[in-house]
């Protein structure tokens, strides 16, 4: 369980930094949104991926299941970023892509 919370906190921190780079001002509101977005998307993604690993005995980090889960998270987070930050959809796509790319790359490094 500690591993999950560590992953969640790292994800929130990384995505918060990405949000701050794109959304200027209101750092506390941005932090709240980063926590909210990741508390909605991260548990589902983490659970889905760990279940797939156990069920199919996946050891390769870059596989179709990882990509499917990441694409679903990316799409969900586009909507959440768009609604919460009240920004253009194109900017929400860019923010979500950057945030999820950063955390996905980080997951390979850690």
N, C-alpha and C positions, 0 to 999 in steps of 0.2 A: 504494500500500500504506500510505503514511503517513496518508492520509485515512481509511482503515479503522481503523487503530489509534487515531487521534484520536477517531473516533466511538465506538469501543469504550470508551476511557477516560472520555469524557464520560458515556456511558450508565452505566457502573459507578458513577461518582461521584454522579450524580443518583439512581440507584436505591438506592445505599447510604444516602444522606441520607433518602430516603423510608422505607427499612427501619428506620433508627434512630428515626424519628418514631413508628413503630408498635411496634417491638420494643425495649423498654427493656433496657439492660444488654448485656454481652458485645459490645462494639464490634468486637473483633478477629475474633470468630466471625462476626458480621454482615458484616464486610468480606469475609471468606473466602467466605461464602455468596453475597454480591453478585457477587464475581468468578466463582465457580463457575457460578451461574445464567446470567450474561451470557456466559460463555465457551461455554456450551452453546447458548443461544438466539440470541445476536447474530450469529455467523457465518452461520448458516442464513438468518436474516432478511435480513441484508445481501446475501448472495449471491443469494437468491431475488429480492429487489427490484431489484438492479442488473441481473440477467439479464432481468427483465421489462421494465425501462426500455429496455435495448438491443434486445430482440426486438421490442417494440411501439412503440418510439420515443415513450415517454411523457414529456411535459414538464410536465403538470399535477401539482402536488404532491399534491393531494387527489383520488385516483382509487380505483377499486375494487380494484386490485392492492395498493395501499398498505394499504387497509382489511383485505383478506384476510390479508396477511402479519402485520399488527398483531394481528388477532384470533387467529391461530394462536399467535403469540408470547405473547399474553396468556393463552391457555388452557394452554400448556405451562408458563409461569411460575407459574400458580396451583398446579399440581401440585408443582413444585419448591419453592416457598415453603412450601406445606403440609407436605411431607415433611421438608424440612431444618429448618424452625423449629419443627416439631411444635406447630402451632397449629390452631385451629378452621378449618374449610374456609371459612366465611363471612369470617373475618379475612384468610385467604390471598387470597380474591377481592378484597377491598377493597385490600389492599396491592399486589397485582399490577395492579389497575386504576389505582390512583394512580401507581405507578411508571411504568407504560407510557404513561399519559396525559401525565405530566410530560416524559418523553423524546420522545414524539411531538410535543408542542407545541414543545419546544425545537428539534426538527429543522426546524420551519417557520421558526423565528426565526434560526437560524444559517445 
